[in-house]
């Protein structure tokens, strides 16, 4: 049994944010979308795709995923003394 964790919408503060699923949905995903547990984003893939869709206000936004910085943060060398 899949547990659905809705996220809080940053715009309306309702806990109605669901995952946006891109591409061709399977049967399970289509049923989830009908139940309001997922949102189908369609097949159009762009570079700037949102990850969450708010069922309350239709706001879409991106969530922070694991981000790998290209360069590690450089800490200043501690000066001896
Ligand atoms: Zn909202």
PDB file of the backbone (N, CA, C, O) and the ligand in Angstrom, with CONECT records:
HET     ZN  A 101       1
ATOM      1  N   UNK A   1       0.846  -1.198   0.000  1.00  0.00           N
ATOM      2  CA  UNK A   1       0.000   0.000   0.000  1.00  0.00           C
ATOM      3  C   UNK A   1       0.878   1.245   0.000  1.00  0.00           C
ATOM      4  O   UNK A   1       1.744   1.441   0.853  1.00  0.00           O
ATOM      5  N   UNK A   2       0.618   2.038  -0.963  1.00  0.00           N
ATOM      6  CA  UNK A   2       1.446   3.235  -1.095  1.00  0.00           C
ATOM      7  C   UNK A   2       0.953   4.324  -0.152  1.00  0.00           C
ATOM      8  O   UNK A   2      -0.237   4.629  -0.072  1.00  0.00           O
ATOM      9  N   UNK A   3       1.888   4.876   0.531  1.00  0.00           N
ATOM     10  CA  UNK A   3       1.531   5.944   1.448  1.00  0.00           C
ATOM     11  C   UNK A   3       1.751   7.273   0.755  1.00  0.00           C
ATOM     12  O   UNK A   3       2.833   7.560   0.243  1.00  0.00           O
ATOM     13  N   UNK A   4       0.712   8.068   0.751  1.00  0.00           N
ATOM     14  CA  UNK A   4       0.791   9.357   0.072  1.00  0.00           C
ATOM     15  C   UNK A   4       1.096  10.446   1.084  1.00  0.00           C
ATOM     16  O   UNK A   4       0.365  10.652   2.052  1.00  0.00           O
ATOM     17  N   UNK A   5       2.173  11.121   0.837  1.00  0.00           N
ATOM     18  CA  UNK A   5       2.524  12.234   1.700  1.00  0.00           C
ATOM     19  C   UNK A   5       2.338  13.518   0.917  1.00  0.00           C
ATOM     20  O   UNK A   5       3.130  13.844   0.033  1.00  0.00           O
ATOM     21  N   UNK A   6       1.305  14.224   1.243  1.00  0.00           N
ATOM     22  CA  UNK A   6       1.115  15.501   0.565  1.00  0.00           C
ATOM     23  C   UNK A   6       1.958  16.562   1.257  1.00  0.00           C
ATOM     24  O   UNK A   6       2.192  16.526   2.465  1.00  0.00           O
ATOM     25  N   UNK A   7       2.387  17.473   0.466  1.00  0.00           N
ATOM     26  CA  UNK A   7       3.254  18.509   1.002  1.00  0.00           C
ATOM     27  C   UNK A   7       2.501  19.833   1.078  1.00  0.00           C
ATOM     28  O   UNK A   7       1.476  20.034   0.426  1.00  0.00           O
ATOM     29  N   UNK A   8       3.033  20.701   1.874  1.00  0.00           N
ATOM     30  CA  UNK A   8       2.375  21.982   2.092  1.00  0.00           C
ATOM     31  C   UNK A   8       2.703  22.920   0.939  1.00  0.00           C
ATOM     32  O   UNK A   8       3.863  23.092   0.563  1.00  0.00           O
ATOM     33  N   UNK A   9       1.671  23.511   0.397  1.00  0.00           N
ATOM     34  CA  UNK A   9       1.849  24.440  -0.714  1.00  0.00           C
ATOM     35  C   UNK A   9       2.462  25.732  -0.198  1.00  0.00           C
ATOM     36  O   UNK A   9       1.978  26.297   0.782  1.00  0.00           O
ATOM     37  N   UNK A  10       3.508  26.201  -0.837  1.00  0.00           N
ATOM     38  CA  UNK A  10       4.144  27.440  -0.375  1.00  0.00           C
ATOM     39  C   UNK A  10       3.295  28.670  -0.664  1.00  0.00           C
ATOM     40  O   UNK A  10       3.553  29.749  -0.129  1.00  0.00           O
ATOM     41  N   UNK A  11       2.297  28.509  -1.497  1.00  0.00           N
ATOM     42  CA  UNK A  11       1.483  29.673  -1.863  1.00  0.00           C
ATOM     43  C   UNK A  11       0.246  29.809  -0.970  1.00  0.00           C
ATOM     44  O   UNK A  11      -0.015  30.885  -0.433  1.00  0.00           O
ATOM     45  N   UNK A  12      -0.513  28.721  -0.811  1.00  0.00           N
ATOM     46  CA  UNK A  12      -1.758  28.826  -0.055  1.00  0.00           C
ATOM     47  C   UNK A  12      -1.676  28.122   1.295  1.00  0.00           C
ATOM     48  O   UNK A  12      -2.619  28.173   2.084  1.00  0.00           O
ATOM     49  N   UNK A  13      -0.550  27.465   1.559  1.00  0.00           N
ATOM     50  CA  UNK A  13      -0.316  26.809   2.843  1.00  0.00           C
ATOM     51  C   UNK A  13      -1.250  25.639   3.103  1.00  0.00           C
ATOM     52  O   UNK A  13      -1.347  25.158   4.232  1.00  0.00           O
ATOM     53  N   UNK A  14      -1.929  25.186   2.078  1.00  0.00           N
ATOM     54  CA  UNK A  14      -2.748  23.995   2.228  1.00  0.00           C
ATOM     55  C   UNK A  14      -1.858  22.773   2.025  1.00  0.00           C
ATOM     56  O   UNK A  14      -0.902  22.798   1.249  1.00  0.00           O
ATOM     57  N   UNK A  15      -2.193  21.719   2.732  1.00  0.00           N
ATOM     58  CA  UNK A  15      -1.423  20.499   2.546  1.00  0.00           C
ATOM     59  C   UNK A  15      -2.008  19.720   1.377  1.00  0.00           C
ATOM     60  O   UNK A  15      -2.594  18.653   1.558  1.00  0.00           O
ATOM     61  N   UNK A  16      -1.846  20.256   0.196  1.00  0.00           N
ATOM     62  CA  UNK A  16      -2.436  19.671  -0.996  1.00  0.00           C
ATOM     63  C   UNK A  16      -1.422  19.512  -2.109  1.00  0.00           C
ATOM     64  O   UNK A  16      -1.786  19.366  -3.276  1.00  0.00           O
ATOM     65  N   UNK A  17      -0.174  19.541  -1.755  1.00  0.00           N
ATOM     66  CA  UNK A  17       0.854  19.381  -2.773  1.00  0.00           C
ATOM     67  C   UNK A  17       1.111  17.922  -3.083  1.00  0.00           C
ATOM     68  O   UNK A  17       1.454  17.147  -2.190  1.00  0.00           O
ATOM     69  N   UNK A  18       0.949  17.545  -4.331  1.00  0.00           N
ATOM     70  CA  UNK A  18       1.196  16.165  -4.727  1.00  0.00           C
ATOM     71  C   UNK A  18       2.292  16.139  -5.780  1.00  0.00           C
ATOM     72  O   UNK A  18       2.587  17.149  -6.418  1.00  0.00           O
ATOM     73  N   UNK A  19       2.879  14.982  -5.946  1.00  0.00           N
ATOM     74  CA  UNK A  19       3.932  14.818  -6.941  1.00  0.00           C
ATOM     75  C   UNK A  19       3.380  15.011  -8.342  1.00  0.00           C
ATOM     76  O   UNK A  19       2.267  14.585  -8.653  1.00  0.00           O
ATOM     77  N   UNK A  20       4.160  15.646  -9.166  1.00  0.00           N
ATOM     78  CA  UNK A  20       3.808  15.735 -10.581  1.00  0.00           C
ATOM     79  C   UNK A  20       4.531  14.607 -11.295  1.00  0.00           C
ATOM     80  O   UNK A  20       5.753  14.484 -11.223  1.00  0.00           O
ATOM     81  N   UNK A  21       3.756  13.792 -11.981  1.00  0.00           N
ATOM     82  CA  UNK A  21       4.340  12.674 -12.712  1.00  0.00           C
ATOM     83  C   UNK A  21       4.389  13.037 -14.191  1.00  0.00           C
ATOM     84  O   UNK A  21       3.377  13.401 -14.790  1.00  0.00           O
ATOM     85  N   UNK A  22       5.568  12.933 -14.759  1.00  0.00           N
ATOM     86  CA  UNK A  22       5.725  13.258 -16.171  1.00  0.00           C
ATOM     87  C   UNK A  22       5.814  11.985 -16.997  1.00  0.00           C
ATOM     88  O   UNK A  22       6.134  10.902 -16.506  1.00  0.00           O
ATOM     89  N   UNK A  23       5.523  12.166 -18.237  1.00  0.00           N
ATOM     90  CA  UNK A  23       5.581  11.020 -19.134  1.00  0.00           C
ATOM     91  C   UNK A  23       4.239  10.310 -19.206  1.00  0.00           C
ATOM     92  O   UNK A  23       3.227  10.802 -18.708  1.00  0.00           O
ATOM     93  N   UNK A  24       4.255   9.163 -19.827  1.00  0.00           N
ATOM     94  CA  UNK A  24       3.026   8.392 -19.960  1.00  0.00           C
ATOM     95  C   UNK A  24       2.710   7.694 -18.643  1.00  0.00           C
ATOM     96  O   UNK A  24       3.508   6.895 -18.153  1.00  0.00           O
ATOM     97  N   UNK A  25       1.553   7.992 -18.075  1.00  0.00           N
ATOM     98  CA  UNK A  25       1.220   7.363 -16.800  1.00  0.00           C
ATOM     99  C   UNK A  25       0.774   5.922 -16.984  1.00  0.00           C
ATOM    100  O   UNK A  25       0.117   5.579 -17.968  1.00  0.00           O
ATOM    101  N   UNK A  26       1.138   5.095 -16.034  1.00  0.00           N
ATOM    102  CA  UNK A  26       0.624   3.733 -16.025  1.00  0.00           C
ATOM    103  C   UNK A  26      -0.772   3.741 -15.428  1.00  0.00           C
ATOM    104  O   UNK A  26      -1.310   4.787 -15.064  1.00  0.00           O
ATOM    105  N   UNK A  27      -1.343   2.550 -15.337  1.00  0.00           N
ATOM    106  CA  UNK A  27      -2.701   2.460 -14.811  1.00  0.00           C
ATOM    107  C   UNK A  27      -2.746   2.920 -13.357  1.00  0.00           C
ATOM    108  O   UNK A  27      -3.649   3.643 -12.936  1.00  0.00           O
ATOM    109  N   UNK A  28      -1.748   2.479 -12.611  1.00  0.00           N
ATOM    110  CA  UNK A  28      -1.727   2.835 -11.193  1.00  0.00           C
ATOM    111  C   UNK A  28      -1.616   4.342 -11.007  1.00  0.00           C
ATOM    112  O   UNK A  28      -2.288   4.933 -10.161  1.00  0.00           O
ATOM    113  N   UNK A  29      -0.765   4.943 -11.806  1.00  0.00           N
ATOM    114  CA  UNK A  29      -0.559   6.379 -11.698  1.00  0.00           C
ATOM    115  C   UNK A  29      -1.804   7.141 -12.130  1.00  0.00           C
ATOM    116  O   UNK A  29      -2.159   8.158 -11.535  1.00  0.00           O
ATOM    117  N   UNK A  30      -2.456   6.646 -13.162  1.00  0.00           N
ATOM    118  CA  UNK A  30      -3.680   7.294 -13.625  1.00  0.00           C
ATOM    119  C   UNK A  30      -4.766   7.230 -12.551  1.00  0.00           C
ATOM    120  O   UNK A  30      -5.538   8.171 -12.366  1.00  0.00           O
ATOM    121  N   UNK A  31      -4.806   6.088 -11.845  1.00  0.00           N
ATOM    122  CA  UNK A  31      -5.791   5.970 -10.768  1.00  0.00           C
ATOM    123  C   UNK A  31      -5.442   6.883  -9.606  1.00  0.00           C
ATOM    124  O   UNK A  31      -6.321   7.459  -8.964  1.00  0.00           O
ATOM    125  N   UNK A  32      -4.156   7.007  -9.347  1.00  0.00           N
ATOM    126  CA  UNK A  32      -3.736   7.921  -8.288  1.00  0.00           C
ATOM    127  C   UNK A  32      -4.120   9.347  -8.627  1.00  0.00           C
ATOM    128  O   UNK A  32      -4.549  10.111  -7.762  1.00  0.00           O
ATOM    129  N   UNK A  33      -3.964   9.696  -9.885  1.00  0.00           N
ATOM    130  CA  UNK A  33      -4.311  11.039 -10.314  1.00  0.00           C
ATOM    131  C   UNK A  33      -5.811  11.272 -10.170  1.00  0.00           C
ATOM    132  O   UNK A  33      -6.248  12.368  -9.818  1.00  0.00           O
ATOM    133  N   UNK A  34      -6.590  10.234 -10.446  1.00  0.00           N
ATOM    134  CA  UNK A  34      -8.035  10.375 -10.296  1.00  0.00           C
ATOM    135  C   UNK A  34      -8.420  10.557  -8.838  1.00  0.00           C
ATOM    136  O   UNK A  34      -9.386  11.248  -8.515  1.00  0.00           O
ATOM    137  N   UNK A  35      -7.651   9.926  -7.968  1.00  0.00           N
ATOM    138  CA  UNK A  35      -7.946  10.051  -6.539  1.00  0.00           C
ATOM    139  C   UNK A  35      -7.342  11.312  -5.936  1.00  0.00           C
ATOM    140  O   UNK A  35      -7.519  11.591  -4.750  1.00  0.00           O
ATOM    141  N   UNK A  36      -6.632  12.066  -6.759  1.00  0.00           N
ATOM    142  CA  UNK A  36      -6.025  13.282  -6.235  1.00  0.00           C
ATOM    143  C   UNK A  36      -4.765  13.016  -5.448  1.00  0.00           C
ATOM    144  O   UNK A  36      -4.403  13.793  -4.564  1.00  0.00           O
ATOM    145  N   UNK A  37      -4.095  11.928  -5.758  1.00  0.00           N
ATOM    146  CA  UNK A  37      -2.872  11.590  -5.048  1.00  0.00           C
ATOM    147  C   UNK A  37      -1.635  11.851  -5.881  1.00  0.00           C
ATOM    148  O   UNK A  37      -0.507  11.718  -5.406  1.00  0.00           O
ATOM    149  N   UNK A  38      -1.857  12.217  -7.102  1.00  0.00           N
ATOM    150  CA  UNK A  38      -0.737  12.573  -7.958  1.00  0.00           C
ATOM    151  C   UNK A  38      -1.271  13.524  -9.020  1.00  0.00           C
ATOM    152  O   UNK A  38      -2.480  13.679  -9.193  1.00  0.00           O
ATOM    153  N   UNK A  39      -0.346  14.151  -9.720  1.00  0.00           N
ATOM    154  CA  UNK A  39      -0.739  15.058 -10.767  1.00  0.00           C
ATOM    155  C   UNK A  39       0.033  14.708 -12.027  1.00  0.00           C
ATOM    156  O   UNK A  39       1.253  14.544 -11.999  1.00  0.00           O
ATOM    157  N   UNK A  40      -0.690  14.596 -13.126  1.00  0.00           N
ATOM    158  CA  UNK A  40      -0.031  14.214 -14.362  1.00  0.00           C
ATOM    159  C   UNK A  40       0.442  15.467 -15.090  1.00  0.00           C
ATOM    160  O   UNK A  40      -0.347  16.340 -15.453  1.00  0.00           O
ATOM    161  N   UNK A  41       1.736  15.523 -15.288  1.00  0.00           N
ATOM    162  CA  UNK A  41       2.314  16.710 -15.902  1.00  0.00           C
ATOM    163  C   UNK A  41       2.399  16.617 -17.408  1.00  0.00           C
ATOM    164  O   UNK A  41       2.796  17.581 -18.062  1.00  0.00           O
ATOM    165  N   UNK A  42       2.034  15.470 -17.979  1.00  0.00           N
ATOM    166  CA  UNK A  42       2.090  15.326 -19.421  1.00  0.00           C
ATOM    167  C   UNK A  42       3.448  14.861 -19.885  1.00  0.00           C
ATOM    168  O   UNK A  42       4.338  14.556 -19.091  1.00  0.00           O
ATOM    169  N   UNK A  43       3.577  14.818 -21.180  1.00  0.00           N
ATOM    170  CA  UNK A  43       4.787  14.245 -21.750  1.00  0.00           C
ATOM    171  C   UNK A  43       5.823  15.288 -22.106  1.00  0.00           C
ATOM    172  O   UNK A  43       6.941  14.955 -22.498  1.00  0.00           O
ATOM    173  N   UNK A  44       5.451  16.559 -21.968  1.00  0.00           N
ATOM    174  CA  UNK A  44       6.383  17.591 -22.381  1.00  0.00           C
ATOM    175  C   UNK A  44       7.414  17.815 -21.287  1.00  0.00           C
ATOM    176  O   UNK A  44       7.086  18.258 -20.186  1.00  0.00           O
ATOM    177  N   UNK A  45       8.637  17.509 -21.595  1.00  0.00           N
ATOM    178  CA  UNK A  45       9.691  17.661 -20.614  1.00  0.00           C
ATOM    179  C   UNK A  45      10.501  18.904 -20.931  1.00  0.00           C
ATOM    180  O   UNK A  45      11.007  19.076 -22.040  1.00  0.00           O
ATOM    181  N   UNK A  46      10.609  19.748 -19.949  1.00  0.00           N
ATOM    182  CA  UNK A  46      11.402  20.953 -20.123  1.00  0.00           C
ATOM    183  C   UNK A  46      12.467  20.996 -19.031  1.00  0.00           C
ATOM    184  O   UNK A  46      12.491  20.165 -18.123  1.00  0.00           O
ATOM    185  N   UNK A  47      13.321  21.961 -19.146  1.00  0.00           N
ATOM    186  CA  UNK A  47      14.390  22.063 -18.161  1.00  0.00           C
ATOM    187  C   UNK A  47      13.903  22.594 -16.831  1.00  0.00           C
ATOM    188  O   UNK A  47      14.529  22.381 -15.793  1.00  0.00           O
ATOM    189  N   UNK A  48      12.787  23.283 -16.873  1.00  0.00           N
ATOM    190  CA  UNK A  48      12.344  23.998 -15.685  1.00  0.00           C
ATOM    191  C   UNK A  48      11.004  23.450 -15.206  1.00  0.00           C
ATOM    192  O   UNK A  48      10.023  24.182 -15.080  1.00  0.00           O
ATOM    193  N   UNK A  49      10.988  22.166 -14.948  1.00  0.00           N
ATOM    194  CA  UNK A  49       9.728  21.539 -14.593  1.00  0.00           C
ATOM    195  C   UNK A  49       9.501  21.608 -13.091  1.00  0.00           C
ATOM    196  O   UNK A  49      10.411  21.356 -12.302  1.00  0.00           O
ATOM    197  N   UNK A  50       8.284  21.949 -12.707  1.00  0.00           N
ATOM    198  CA  UNK A  50       7.970  21.876 -11.280  1.00  0.00           C
ATOM    199  C   UNK A  50       7.825  20.425 -10.847  1.00  0.00           C
ATOM    200  O   UNK A  50       7.610  19.538 -11.672  1.00  0.00           O
ATOM    201  N   UNK A  51       7.943  20.199  -9.569  1.00  0.00           N
ATOM    202  CA  UNK A  51       7.870  18.842  -9.024  1.00  0.00           C
ATOM    203  C   UNK A  51       6.577  18.586  -8.268  1.00  0.00           C
ATOM    204  O   UNK A  51       6.158  17.443  -8.087  1.00  0.00           O
ATOM    205  N   UNK A  52       5.958  19.668  -7.832  1.00  0.00           N
ATOM    206  CA  UNK A  52       4.759  19.511  -7.027  1.00  0.00           C
ATOM    207  C   UNK A  52       3.639  20.363  -7.600  1.00  0.00           C
ATOM    208  O   UNK A  52       3.855  21.422  -8.189  1.00  0.00           O
ATOM    209  N   UNK A  53       2.441  19.853  -7.400  1.00  0.00           N
ATOM    210  CA  UNK A  53       1.264  20.574  -7.863  1.00  0.00           C
ATOM    211  C   UNK A  53       0.294  20.680  -6.697  1.00  0.00           C
ATOM    212  O   UNK A  53       0.022  19.691  -6.017  1.00  0.00           O
ATOM    213  N   UNK A  54      -0.227  21.878  -6.465  1.00  0.00           N
ATOM    214  CA  UNK A  54      -1.172  22.072  -5.385  1.00  0.00           C
ATOM    215  C   UNK A  54      -2.584  21.848  -5.917  1.00  0.00           C
ATOM    216  O   UNK A  54      -3.019  22.492  -6.871  1.00  0.00           O
ATOM    217  N   UNK A  55      -3.290  20.912  -5.270  1.00  0.00           N
ATOM    218  CA  UNK A  55      -4.650  20.625  -5.706  1.00  0.00           C
ATOM    219  C   UNK A  55      -5.612  21.726  -5.281  1.00  0.00           C
ATOM    220  O   UNK A  55      -6.719  21.830  -5.808  1.00  0.00           O
ATOM    221  N   UNK A  56      -5.189  22.538  -4.336  1.00  0.00           N
ATOM    222  CA  UNK A  56      -6.076  23.573  -3.830  1.00  0.00           C
ATOM    223  C   UNK A  56      -6.049  24.820  -4.709  1.00  0.00           C
ATOM    224  O   UNK A  56      -7.098  25.376  -5.032  1.00  0.00           O
ATOM    225  N   UNK A  57      -4.859  25.256  -5.095  1.00  0.00           N
ATOM    226  CA  UNK A  57      -4.766  26.526  -5.824  1.00  0.00           C
ATOM    227  C   UNK A  57      -4.044  26.366  -7.162  1.00  0.00           C
ATOM    228  O   UNK A  57      -3.805  27.357  -7.852  1.00  0.00           O
ATOM    229  N   UNK A  58      -3.695  25.145  -7.533  1.00  0.00           N
ATOM    230  CA  UNK A  58      -3.049  24.858  -8.810  1.00  0.00           C
ATOM    231  C   UNK A  58      -1.658  25.454  -8.927  1.00  0.00           C
ATOM    232  O   UNK A  58      -1.090  25.513 -10.017  1.00  0.00           O
ATOM    233  N   UNK A  59      -1.118  25.890  -7.821  1.00  0.00           N
ATOM    234  CA  UNK A  59       0.238  26.400  -7.862  1.00  0.00           C
ATOM    235  C   UNK A  59       1.195  25.227  -8.073  1.00  0.00           C
ATOM    236  O   UNK A  59       0.990  24.138  -7.538  1.00  0.00           O
ATOM    237  N   UNK A  60       2.235  25.469  -8.856  1.00  0.00           N
ATOM    238  CA  UNK A  60       3.228  24.436  -9.085  1.00  0.00           C
ATOM    239  C   UNK A  60       4.594  24.968  -8.720  1.00  0.00           C
ATOM    240  O   UNK A  60       4.925  26.122  -8.991  1.00  0.00           O
ATOM    241  N   UNK A  61       5.367  24.125  -8.113  1.00  0.00           N
ATOM    242  CA  UNK A  61       6.675  24.580  -7.673  1.00  0.00           C
ATOM    243  C   UNK A  61       7.661  23.441  -7.677  1.00  0.00           C
ATOM    244  O   UNK A  61       7.309  22.273  -7.838  1.00  0.00           O
ATOM    245  N   UNK A  62       8.896  23.816  -7.495  1.00  0.00           N
ATOM    246  CA  UNK A  62       9.950  22.810  -7.466  1.00  0.00           C
ATOM    247  C   UNK A  62      10.364  22.555  -6.036  1.00  0.00           C
ATOM    248  O   UNK A  62      10.422  23.470  -5.214  1.00  0.00           O
ATOM    249  N   UNK A  63      10.644  21.324  -5.757  1.00  0.00           N
ATOM    250  CA  UNK A  63      11.118  20.994  -4.432  1.00  0.00           C
ATOM    251  C   UNK A  63      12.629  20.918  -4.467  1.00  0.00           C
ATOM    252  O   UNK A  63      13.247  20.776  -5.523  1.00  0.00           O
ATOM    253  N   UNK A  64      13.196  21.016  -3.301  1.00  0.00           N
ATOM    254  CA  UNK A  64      14.647  20.915  -3.226  1.00  0.00           C
ATOM    255  C   UNK A  64      15.027  19.449  -3.195  1.00  0.00           C
ATOM    256  O   UNK A  64      14.717  18.732  -2.243  1.00  0.00           O
ATOM    257  N   UNK A  65      15.677  19.029  -4.206  1.00  0.00           N
ATOM    258  CA  UNK A  65      16.167  17.663  -4.230  1.00  0.00           C
ATOM    259  C   UNK A  65      17.586  17.644  -3.709  1.00  0.00           C
ATOM    260  O   UNK A  65      18.181  18.667  -3.371  1.00  0.00           O
ATOM    261  N   UNK A  66      18.095  16.431  -3.662  1.00  0.00           N
ATOM    262  CA  UNK A  66      19.492  16.329  -3.273  1.00  0.00           C
ATOM    263  C   UNK A  66      20.333  17.100  -4.261  1.00  0.00           C
ATOM    264  O   UNK A  66      20.333  16.813  -5.458  1.00  0.00           O
ATOM    265  N   UNK A  67      21.024  18.045  -3.767  1.00  0.00           N
ATOM    266  CA  UNK A  67      21.817  18.877  -4.657  1.00  0.00           C
ATOM    267  C   UNK A  67      23.293  18.621  -4.425  1.00  0.00           C
ATOM    268  O   UNK A  67      23.790  18.617  -3.299  1.00  0.00           O
ATOM    269  N   UNK A  68      23.951  18.415  -5.512  1.00  0.00           N
ATOM    270  CA  UNK A  68      25.372  18.193  -5.425  1.00  0.00           C
ATOM    271  C   UNK A  68      26.084  19.435  -5.950  1.00  0.00           C
ATOM    272  O   UNK A  68      26.114  19.674  -7.157  1.00  0.00           O
ATOM    273  N   UNK A  69      26.632  20.191  -5.081  1.00  0.00           N
ATOM    274  CA  UNK A  69      27.336  21.393  -5.547  1.00  0.00           C
ATOM    275  C   UNK A  69      28.518  21.011  -6.412  1.00  0.00           C
ATOM    276  O   UNK A  69      29.218  20.033  -6.152  1.00  0.00           O
ATOM    277  N   UNK A  70      28.719  21.799  -7.435  1.00  0.00           N
ATOM    278  CA  UNK A  70      29.804  21.483  -8.361  1.00  0.00           C
ATOM    279  C   UNK A  70      31.153  21.598  -7.675  1.00  0.00           C
ATOM    280  O   UNK A  70      32.074  20.826  -7.943  1.00  0.00           O
ATOM    281  N   UNK A  71      31.250  22.552  -6.805  1.00  0.00           N
ATOM    282  CA  UNK A  71      32.506  22.694  -6.077  1.00  0.00           C
ATOM    283  C   UNK A  71      32.191  22.688  -4.597  1.00  0.00           C
ATOM    284  O   UNK A  71      31.245  23.343  -4.158  1.00  0.00           O
ATOM    285  N   UNK A  72      32.957  21.972  -3.842  1.00  0.00           N
ATOM    286  CA  UNK A  72      32.713  21.980  -2.399  1.00  0.00           C
ATOM    287  C   UNK A  72      32.969  23.365  -1.834  1.00  0.00           C
ATOM    288  O   UNK A  72      33.824  24.101  -2.327  1.00  0.00           O
ATOM    289  N   UNK A  73      32.232  23.710  -0.813  1.00  0.00           N
ATOM    290  CA  UNK A  73      32.453  25.040  -0.229  1.00  0.00           C
ATOM    291  C   UNK A  73      33.862  25.147   0.328  1.00  0.00           C
ATOM    292  O   UNK A  73      34.360  24.268   1.031  1.00  0.00           O
ATOM    293  N   UNK A  74      34.458  26.234  -0.011  1.00  0.00           N
ATOM    294  CA  UNK A  74      35.837  26.438   0.425  1.00  0.00           C
ATOM    295  C   UNK A  74      35.849  27.202   1.742  1.00  0.00           C
ATOM    296  O   UNK A  74      35.451  28.365   1.819  1.00  0.00           O
ATOM    297  N   UNK A  75      36.304  26.532   2.740  1.00  0.00           N
ATOM    298  CA  UNK A  75      36.417  27.203   4.024  1.00  0.00           C
ATOM    299  C   UNK A  75      37.764  27.895   4.108  1.00  0.00           C
ATOM    300  O   UNK A  75      38.788  27.371   3.669  1.00  0.00           O
ATOM    301  N   UNK A  76      37.733  29.059   4.672  1.00  0.00           N
ATOM    302  CA  UNK A  76      39.032  29.755   4.819  1.00  0.00           C
ATOM    303  C   UNK A  76      39.949  28.982   5.754  1.00  0.00           C
ATOM    304  O   UNK A  76      39.529  28.447   6.780  1.00  0.00           O
ATOM    305  N   UNK A  77      41.179  28.945   5.373  1.00  0.00           N
ATOM    306  CA  UNK A  77      42.150  28.233   6.195  1.00  0.00           C
ATOM    307  C   UNK A  77      42.258  28.928   7.540  1.00  0.00           C
ATOM    308  O   UNK A  77      42.415  30.147   7.608  1.00  0.00           O
ATOM    309  N   UNK A  78      42.176  28.168   8.583  1.00  0.00           N
ATOM    310  CA  UNK A  78      42.387  28.816   9.894  1.00  0.00           C
ATOM    311  C   UNK A  78      43.819  29.277  10.034  1.00  0.00           C
ATOM    312  O   UNK A  78      44.771  28.541   9.775  1.00  0.00           O
ATOM    313  N   UNK A  79      43.931  30.480  10.441  1.00  0.00           N
ATOM    314  CA  UNK A  79      45.283  31.012  10.579  1.00  0.00           C
ATOM    315  C   UNK A  79      45.855  30.613  11.933  1.00  0.00           C
ATOM    316  O   UNK A  79      45.221  30.755  12.978  1.00  0.00           O
ATOM    317  N   UNK A  80      47.037  30.127  11.868  1.00  0.00           N
ATOM    318  CA  UNK A  80      47.690  29.711  13.122  1.00  0.00           C
ATOM    319  C   UNK A  80      48.076  30.930  13.920  1.00  0.00           C
ATOM    320  O   UNK A  80      48.435  31.971  13.370  1.00  0.00           O
ATOM    321  N   UNK A  81      48.000  30.791  15.151  1.00  0.00           N
ATOM    322  CA  UNK A  81      48.431  31.885  15.995  1.00  0.00           C
ATOM    323  C   UNK A  81      47.362  32.153  16.970  1.00  0.00           C
ATOM    324  O   UNK A  81      47.496  33.049  17.803  1.00  0.00           O
TER     325      UNK A  81
HETATM  326 ZN    ZN A 101      -1.790  25.959  -3.010  1.00  0.00          ZN
END
